[in-house]
Amino acid sequence: MSDPTREADENAQDRVLRCDLCGDQAQSVRRIALDGEYDRLRKPHQVMYACATCSEKKERERLGLDRRAGRG
């Protein structure tokens, strides 16, 4: 009899996680909302995932701590 938990863990190890913002491979990704008028209940909406670096950058921009926000 197979163990579904073990199979899920093995399948997860085979997947490559990629940041939707920078495109780099990542050990983990976080779901993010990019739009100031984001409504999680609105359907359909674009689901995006960011690596830790991009997620932290978006959070700094959201808080107004990154003066380069919107540039580049």
N, CA and C atoms as an extended XYZ file, in Angstrom:
216
Properties=species:S:1:pos:R:3:atomname:S:1:resname:S:1:resid:I:1 pbc="F F F"
N         0.852       -1.192        0.000 N   MET     1
C         0.000        0.000        0.000 CA  MET     1
C         0.891        1.247        0.000 C   MET     1
N         0.573        2.202       -0.834 N   SER     2
C         1.405        3.400       -0.941 CA  SER     2
C         1.016        4.429        0.115 C   SER     2
N         1.970        5.270        0.440 N   ASP     3
C         1.769        6.338        1.428 CA  ASP     3
C         1.591        7.651        0.661 C   ASP     3
N         0.349        8.207        0.593 N   PRO     4
C         0.119        9.435       -0.186 CA  PRO     4
C         0.933       10.621        0.299 C   PRO     4
N         1.205       10.689        1.596 N   THR     5
C         1.996       11.810        2.126 CA  THR     5
C         3.412       11.741        1.591 C   THR     5
N         3.992       10.564        1.616 N   ARG     6
C         5.359       10.393        1.119 CA  ARG     6
C         5.421       10.691       -0.376 C   ARG     6
N         4.419       10.215       -1.130 N   GLU     7
C         4.393       10.480       -2.571 CA  GLU     7
C         4.285       11.972       -2.843 C   GLU     7
N         3.474       12.681       -2.076 N   ALA     8
C         3.337       14.133       -2.259 CA  ALA     8
C         4.661       14.825       -1.981 C   ALA     8
N         5.372       14.406       -0.927 N   ASP     9
C         6.671       14.993       -0.606 CA  ASP     9
C         7.672       14.744       -1.726 C   ASP     9
N         7.690       13.531       -2.263 N   GLU    10
C         8.619       13.209       -3.345 CA  GLU    10
C         8.290       14.010       -4.599 C   GLU    10
N         6.996       14.166       -4.920 N   ASN    11
C         6.597       14.956       -6.082 CA  ASN    11
C         6.962       16.416       -5.904 C   ASN    11
N         6.821       16.937       -4.693 N   ALA    12
C         7.154       18.339       -4.419 CA  ALA    12
C         8.639       18.584       -4.633 C   ALA    12
N         9.468       17.603       -4.315 N   GLN    13
C        10.910       17.761       -4.502 CA  GLN    13
C        11.276       17.829       -5.974 C   GLN    13
N        10.472       17.223       -6.838 N   ASP    14
C        10.745       17.214       -8.270 CA  ASP    14
C        10.338       18.519       -8.949 C   ASP    14
N         9.435       19.271       -8.342 N   ARG    15
C         8.962       20.514       -8.952 CA  ARG    15
C         9.996       21.615       -8.802 C   ARG    15
N        10.084       22.456       -9.819 N   VAL    16
C        10.962       23.623       -9.769 CA  VAL    16
C        10.085       24.829       -9.468 C   VAL    16
N        10.377       25.519       -8.387 N   LEU    17
C         9.653       26.743       -8.054 CA  LEU    17
C        10.361       27.901       -8.738 C   LEU    17
N         9.582       28.804       -9.298 N   ARG    18
C        10.140       29.935      -10.028 CA  ARG    18
C         9.392       31.197       -9.628 C   ARG    18
N        10.131       32.269       -9.400 N   CYS    19
C         9.555       33.568       -9.059 CA  CYS    19
C         8.895       34.155      -10.306 C   CYS    19
N         7.636       34.589      -10.170 N   ASP    20
C         6.925       35.199      -11.298 CA  ASP    20
C         7.443       36.601      -11.614 C   ASP    20
N         8.172       37.220      -10.712 N   LEU    21
C         8.673       38.581      -10.944 CA  LEU    21
C        10.052       38.591      -11.607 C   LEU    21
N        11.005       37.834      -11.046 N   CYS    22
C        12.365       37.864      -11.599 CA  CYS    22
C        12.684       36.640      -12.443 C   CYS    22
N        11.883       35.580      -12.320 N   GLY    23
C        12.086       34.380      -13.116 CA  GLY    23
C        13.108       33.414      -12.557 C   GLY    23
N        13.748       33.754      -11.453 N   ASP    24
C        14.753       32.867      -10.861 CA  ASP    24
C        14.110       31.673      -10.181 C   ASP    24
N        14.849       30.557      -10.134 N   GLN    25
C        14.412       29.410       -9.347 CA  GLN    25
C        14.524       29.775       -7.879 C   GLN    25
N        13.651       29.177       -7.053 N   ALA    26
C        13.643       29.515       -5.631 CA  ALA    26
C        13.358       28.271       -4.804 C   ALA    26
N        13.874       28.266       -3.581 N   GLN    27
C        13.582       27.193       -2.636 CA  GLN    27
C        12.127       27.248       -2.197 C   GLN    27
N        11.612       28.469       -2.082 N   SER    28
C        10.210       28.665       -1.712 CA  SER    28
C         9.722       29.950       -2.367 C   SER    28
N         8.418       30.065       -2.520 N   VAL    29
C         7.814       31.270       -3.081 CA  VAL    29
C         6.641       31.684       -2.203 C   VAL    29
N         6.285       32.965       -2.282 N   ARG    30
C         5.172       33.516       -1.516 CA  ARG    30
C         4.166       34.109       -2.476 C   ARG    30
N         2.891       33.920       -2.166 N   ARG    31
C         1.854       34.517       -3.000 CA  ARG    31
C         1.830       36.018       -2.733 C   ARG    31
N         1.701       36.791       -3.797 N   ILE    32
C         1.706       38.246       -3.648 CA  ILE    32
C         0.534       38.868       -4.400 C   ILE    32
N         0.199       40.075       -4.002 N   ALA    33
C        -0.803       40.889       -4.698 CA  ALA    33
C        -0.096       42.151       -5.157 C   ALA    33
N        -0.161       42.444       -6.442 N   LEU    34
C         0.563       43.585       -6.996 CA  LEU    34
C        -0.292       44.823       -7.138 C   LEU    34
N        -1.596       44.663       -7.231 N   ASP    35
C        -2.501       45.764       -7.531 CA  ASP    35
C        -2.980       46.438       -6.254 C   ASP    35
N        -2.930       47.753       -6.217 N   GLY    36
C        -3.413       48.497       -5.061 CA  GLY    36
C        -4.893       48.296       -4.807 C   GLY    36
N        -5.639       47.915       -5.845 N   GLU    37
C        -7.068       47.669       -5.698 CA  GLU    37
C        -7.363       46.166       -5.711 C   GLU    37
N        -6.395       45.381       -5.296 N   TYR    38
C        -6.517       43.930       -5.290 CA  TYR    38
C        -7.677       43.500       -4.399 C   TYR    38
N        -8.498       42.610       -4.915 N   ASP    39
C        -9.609       42.047       -4.155 CA  ASP    39
C        -9.514       40.534       -4.275 C   ASP    39
N        -9.142       39.863       -3.186 N   ARG    40
C        -8.910       38.423       -3.258 CA  ARG    40
C       -10.167       37.638       -3.583 C   ARG    40
N       -11.319       38.240       -3.427 N   LEU    41
C       -12.570       37.551       -3.714 CA  LEU    41
C       -13.016       37.729       -5.159 C   LEU    41
N       -12.421       38.704       -5.851 N   ARG    42
C       -12.761       38.937       -7.258 CA  ARG    42
C       -12.255       37.758       -8.096 C   ARG    42
N       -13.088       37.309       -8.971 N   LYS    43
C       -12.690       36.194       -9.820 CA  LYS    43
C       -12.901       36.589      -11.262 C   LYS    43
N       -12.081       36.226      -12.182 N   PRO    44
C       -10.768       35.631      -11.925 CA  PRO    44
C        -9.741       36.712      -11.605 C   PRO    44
N        -8.723       36.352      -10.892 N   HIS    45
C        -7.618       37.272      -10.648 CA  HIS    45
C        -6.313       36.524      -10.869 C   HIS    45
N        -5.300       37.260      -11.204 N   GLN    46
C        -4.007       36.655      -11.487 CA  GLN    46
C        -3.316       36.285      -10.187 C   GLN    46
N        -2.909       35.052      -10.074 N   VAL    47
C        -2.165       34.588       -8.908 CA  VAL    47
C        -0.694       34.613       -9.269 C   VAL    47
N         0.095       35.300       -8.447 N   MET    48
C         1.531       35.386       -8.697 CA  MET    48
C         2.285       34.991       -7.440 C   MET    48
N         3.471       34.445       -7.661 N   TYR    49
C         4.323       34.004       -6.562 CA  TYR    49
C         5.698       34.635       -6.716 C   TYR    49
N         6.274       35.054       -5.590 N   ALA    50
C         7.567       35.735       -5.608 CA  ALA    50
C         8.557       35.028       -4.686 C   ALA    50
N         9.829       35.065       -5.074 N   CYS    51
C        10.897       34.566       -4.208 CA  CYS    51
C        11.015       35.514       -3.007 C   CYS    51
N        11.788       35.115       -2.026 N   ALA    52
C        11.923       35.925       -0.807 CA  ALA    52
C        12.443       37.327       -1.121 C   ALA    52
N        13.428       37.443       -2.014 N   THR    53
C        14.008       38.746       -2.347 CA  THR    53
C        12.968       39.667       -2.973 C   THR    53
N        12.232       39.165       -3.971 N   CYS    54
C        11.214       39.987       -4.643 CA  CYS    54
C        10.049       40.294       -3.707 C   CYS    54
N         9.684       39.338       -2.870 N   SER    55
C         8.594       39.561       -1.925 CA  SER    55
C         8.953       40.678       -0.935 C   SER    55
N        10.175       40.634       -0.437 N   GLU    56
C        10.626       41.671        0.499 CA  GLU    56
C        10.688       43.032       -0.191 C   GLU    56
N        11.126       43.049       -1.455 N   LYS    57
C        11.185       44.306       -2.210 CA  LYS    57
C         9.781       44.889       -2.389 C   LYS    57
N         8.799       44.036       -2.759 N   LYS    58
C         7.420       44.510       -2.920 CA  LYS    58
C         6.871       45.047       -1.609 C   LYS    58
N         7.210       44.405       -0.503 N   GLU    59
C         6.736       44.872        0.801 CA  GLU    59
C         7.344       46.236        1.139 C   GLU    59
N         8.635       46.434        0.848 N   ARG    60
C         9.270       47.742        1.089 CA  ARG    60
C         8.608       48.812        0.231 C   ARG    60
N         8.312       48.470       -1.032 N   GLU    61
C         7.644       49.426       -1.925 CA  GLU    61
C         6.257       49.762       -1.386 C   GLU    61
N         5.532       48.756       -0.928 N   ARG    62
C         4.178       48.964       -0.397 CA  ARG    62
C         4.207       49.901        0.811 C   ARG    62
N         5.227       49.751        1.640 N   LEU    63
C         5.350       50.578        2.839 CA  LEU    63
C         5.995       51.933        2.551 C   LEU    63
N         6.426       52.161        1.311 N   GLY    64
C         7.058       53.423        0.955 CA  GLY    64
C         8.494       53.529        1.425 C   GLY    64
N         9.129       52.387        1.729 N   LEU    65
C        10.502       52.400        2.220 CA  LEU    65
C        11.532       52.278        1.114 C   LEU    65
N        11.100       51.869       -0.069 N   ASP    66
C        12.022       51.701       -1.191 CA  ASP    66
C        11.808       52.868       -2.143 C   ASP    66
N        12.762       53.779       -2.177 N   ARG    67
C        12.628       54.999       -2.997 CA  ARG    67
C        12.684       54.687       -4.487 C   ARG    67
N        13.165       53.484       -4.844 N   ARG    68
C        13.251       53.100       -6.246 CA  ARG    68
C        11.955       52.484       -6.741 C   ARG    68
N        10.934       52.475       -5.926 N   ALA    69
C         9.654       51.848       -6.302 CA  ALA    69
C         9.147       52.395       -7.635 C   ALA    69
N         8.790       51.493       -8.502 N   GLY    70
C         8.233       51.895       -9.779 CA  GLY    70
C         9.276       52.261      -10.815 C   GLY    70
N        10.529       52.266      -10.449 N   ARG    71
C        11.595       52.590      -11.407 CA  ARG    71
C        12.234       51.301      -11.899 C   ARG    71
N        12.800       51.355      -13.087 N   GLY    72
C        13.611       50.239      -13.553 CA  GLY    72
C        13.104       49.560      -14.676 C   GLY    72
